[in-house]
Amino acid sequence: MINEIGNWIADNLGWLILTMAVLVALFWNKMMKSIALRKIKKEINKAEEPEPFYGQPFAPGLSDLKRTAEQEIKKLEDEGKKLVNDEKRIRRYTEDQTRYINEQKVALSQRKSNLEMMYNSWVNQLEQFDMMIREQDKIDKQKAKDTSSLFSKIR
């Protein structure tokens, strides 16, 4: 028993390695997509939380207030860029998912039409076979009638 298992593994080692490599690649791809999606969701949730304004309440002059305002504007611009990038990533992700779904729908409809054509072909052949059998029965009955009448004439 153990020798048979060992021989089978030795005979199919290449296929086993190839299968494992494909499974690892599929798992890796799924994990990377999951991690990317989690990262996008985390960034979106982080961007939705407004940061409180921590300006300098006791700024001695207008130049300090101007500098603080410029820093806040820069932060908001950076957050806006991140938001635009997140929207682009989400749009690309949904487009990829939509494309995949559409490809699957097309493949499914092609398989369905092929199945329908095969089914109709076999049903038509079955009907033709039934018709041929009925015609053959009629011919056999006619032959039997002709031969019986022929033998009755000979007697």
HELIX and SHEET records of a PDB file:
HELIX    1   1 ILE A    2  ASP A   11  1                                  10    
HELIX    2   2 LEU A   13  GLU A   48  1                                  36    
HELIX    3   3 LEU A   62  ILE A  154  1                                  93    
END                                                                             
